[in-house]
Amino acid sequence: MSKGTTGVSPLIPIFAAATISVFIGLVVSFFSARSFLTVAVLLVVLGFVSAYSTLVFLGIQGNRKAIAIYFGLLIFLADASLRASGTEAGTLDMQSLAKLMMWGGGLLIAIFHFVKIKSVLFKTKPLLLTIYALFAMLSSIWSSTPLYSFGAGVALLSVVAICALVTVMLEQEQLIKVISVALTIFLILSITRIAVYLLAGTGMGDVRYSGFAGSPNNLGRIGGLLLLFMWLQHQLSKKVSVKGLAPYLIGIAALVLSQSRTAMIAAALSIWASLSTKRRLTLIATSFFAALIITPLVAYDIVSPEQGAQAISRGGTVGEVTTLTGRTYIWTYGWRKFQQSPVYGHGYAATREFMPKEYFTMYGWTTNTLHNTVLQSLVTTGVIGTALILFIWLLQAKQFLRRKSSYRDAIFTLVVVCGITEAGIVGAMPSVITVLWGISLFWSEPSDTERQLNSGKAYSE
């Protein structure tokens, strides 16, 4: 395959002219700035715009390295946040606009390569997700936050296009490596931020930490994803080194600092799903026999369920476990909200606008998602949108049972497990897990390397 496209599209000069205009505007602002902080901020913005424009231009030209780097940046920035998640309300803010700019750039690159990706875009699962994204954009008509609903819908459409592009342009092993590197760098920066926070003595009383992930659950999920992708990488390469153990330690540290029980369970089950069919059955049998042993212990009060619940709760209370840390109350609110508009919902990502205004606990805590993928979809896109998501899941479940593919099966498992307690793939702006799930829709079959490994053939680079 060639690394570049033949000829130059007439839209490229237009894009270049727009970029130069922004560049000139920033330069003028730079020379008129009077404070050091303003100059520093402008320099950062100028560097970002320059790098962004360069990568988009090279991506449009078909440069595979540029596409890989741009995709890595998307993975890095998808869950990055400088604020605590779950507290903001209203329309698009600067952080969301910056992310939307990144998604828009990826969509632009994919559009220029439509001829290459159209054959995979029109397969059943990607097509269903494309329809869902278009419906999400349409929902801005009746949404209480139309601008954000439309922007989030565009970003979701970008996910489909970008995932199609990278699965066509990059090898599976290369893509897994790019994802692993992006997650590792993100967690290193997040853990460094937490360390500085603790050394300053301002976070000694905290139990859970989020770093740059916006929330502890996000940090834990990214830590679990890093463990999964390092596992997948080592499964494919069959190479283990001391240096390669560092990302595992970083992922484990993120899980410990976040104390996200869902992320821990999801990471363990997704790694299980990536195993061979024989190993899966072995673990299922082991779990079954463990349940047979535990059941009579509980039945005869040798082991107390209350004591077990207290042991796994963060605050030492049974109610924390039985309500899933208050999620059952959120679900009750969400179900009532769904009944108000069951067919087409309240607008994609509209919970960001109305939940901080309508839902509060007695302690004043609020959130902007319903902490369940299906319920989040029902409330925001109604039965129409949710039917599309559930049909995709049904097709993936069918593949899970019939044909093993480590990446697809692992991500599908992680999406479903996380979806029990988190909005996951349909929250607001696409998250890391949304992108990785999007890729799994295109990787329906195991890679050539994986087929060799499954058949017992040795693999060497």
TAPE-V144765 format. One record per pair of residues at least 6 apart in sequence whose C-alpha atoms are under 6 Angstrom apart, sorted by the first residue. I is the first residue (numbers start at 1). J is the second residue. D is the distance in Angstrom with one decimal. If there is no record, write none. Layout:
i = [I & I]
j = [J & J]
d = [D & D]
This chain:
i = [3 & 3 & 4 & 4 & 4 & 5 & 5 & 30 & 55 & 58 & 59 & 59 & 59 & 60 & 72 & 72 & 75 & 76 & 78 & 78 & 79 & 79 & 80 & 80 & 81 & 81 & 81 & 83 & 84 & 85 & 85 & 86 & 86 & 87 & 89 & 89 & 90 & 91 & 91 & 92 & 103 & 103 & 106 & 107 & 110 & 110 & 110 & 125 & 125 & 132 & 133 & 133 & 133 & 136 & 136 & 137 & 137 & 139 & 140 & 140 & 140 & 140 & 143 & 143 & 145 & 149 & 149 & 152 & 163 & 180 & 190 & 190 & 193 & 194 & 197 & 198 & 208 & 208 & 209 & 209 & 209 & 210 & 210 & 213 & 216 & 217 & 220 & 220 & 220 & 220 & 220 & 221 & 223 & 223 & 223 & 224 & 224 & 226 & 227 & 227 & 228 & 266 & 266 & 270 & 270 & 270 & 273 & 273 & 274 & 274 & 297 & 309 & 310 & 310 & 310 & 338 & 342 & 343 & 343 & 344 & 344 & 344 & 345 & 345 & 345 & 345 & 346 & 347 & 347 & 348 & 348 & 349 & 351 & 351 & 352 & 355 & 356 & 356 & 356 & 359 & 360 & 370 & 371 & 371 & 371 & 372 & 372 & 372 & 372 & 372 & 373 & 373 & 373 & 376 & 377 & 378 & 400 & 405 & 405 & 408 & 425]
j = [62 & 63 & 61 & 62 & 63 & 61 & 62 & 39 & 66 & 66 & 66 & 67 & 109 & 109 & 178 & 182 & 432 & 182 & 431 & 432 & 213 & 431 & 212 & 213 & 212 & 213 & 214 & 214 & 214 & 214 & 215 & 367 & 368 & 367 & 352 & 353 & 353 & 145 & 148 & 148 & 155 & 158 & 162 & 158 & 161 & 162 & 165 & 392 & 441 & 385 & 153 & 156 & 157 & 153 & 348 & 150 & 153 & 347 & 146 & 149 & 150 & 347 & 346 & 347 & 350 & 348 & 349 & 429 & 439 & 229 & 211 & 212 & 211 & 211 & 203 & 204 & 257 & 258 & 216 & 257 & 258 & 216 & 219 & 219 & 258 & 260 & 254 & 255 & 258 & 260 & 263 & 263 & 251 & 254 & 255 & 263 & 267 & 251 & 248 & 251 & 271 & 414 & 417 & 410 & 413 & 414 & 409 & 410 & 406 & 410 & 303 & 318 & 316 & 317 & 318 & 379 & 382 & 382 & 383 & 381 & 382 & 384 & 379 & 380 & 381 & 382 & 380 & 380 & 381 & 380 & 381 & 428 & 368 & 369 & 368 & 368 & 366 & 367 & 368 & 366 & 366 & 376 & 421 & 422 & 423 & 419 & 420 & 421 & 422 & 423 & 419 & 423 & 424 & 423 & 386 & 386 & 409 & 445 & 446 & 440 & 434]
d = [5.8 & 5.3 & 5.2 & 4.4 & 5.6 & 5.4 & 5.7 & 6.0 & 5.5 & 6.0 & 5.5 & 5.2 & 5.8 & 4.9 & 5.9 & 5.5 & 5.8 & 5.3 & 5.0 & 5.5 & 5.6 & 5.5 & 5.5 & 5.0 & 5.4 & 5.5 & 5.0 & 5.8 & 4.7 & 4.9 & 5.8 & 4.2 & 4.8 & 6.0 & 5.5 & 4.7 & 5.0 & 6.0 & 5.4 & 5.4 & 5.5 & 5.8 & 5.9 & 4.8 & 5.8 & 6.0 & 6.0 & 5.7 & 6.0 & 5.9 & 5.3 & 5.7 & 5.2 & 5.0 & 5.1 & 4.5 & 4.6 & 4.8 & 4.2 & 5.2 & 5.3 & 5.9 & 5.6 & 4.2 & 6.0 & 5.1 & 5.6 & 5.1 & 5.2 & 5.9 & 4.1 & 5.1 & 5.8 & 5.6 & 6.0 & 5.9 & 5.8 & 4.9 & 5.3 & 5.6 & 5.2 & 4.2 & 5.4 & 5.3 & 4.6 & 5.4 & 5.6 & 4.6 & 5.2 & 5.5 & 5.4 & 4.8 & 4.1 & 5.1 & 5.7 & 6.0 & 4.8 & 5.7 & 5.6 & 5.7 & 5.9 & 5.2 & 5.7 & 4.3 & 5.4 & 5.4 & 5.7 & 5.0 & 4.1 & 5.1 & 5.5 & 5.4 & 4.6 & 5.3 & 5.3 & 4.6 & 5.1 & 4.8 & 5.0 & 5.1 & 4.1 & 5.9 & 5.1 & 4.6 & 4.3 & 3.9 & 4.8 & 4.8 & 5.9 & 4.7 & 5.8 & 4.8 & 5.4 & 5.8 & 4.5 & 5.3 & 5.6 & 5.9 & 5.9 & 6.0 & 4.9 & 5.4 & 5.0 & 3.8 & 4.7 & 5.3 & 5.1 & 4.9 & 4.6 & 4.7 & 4.7 & 4.2 & 5.8 & 5.9 & 5.5 & 5.8 & 5.8 & 5.9 & 4.6 & 4.8 & 4.5]
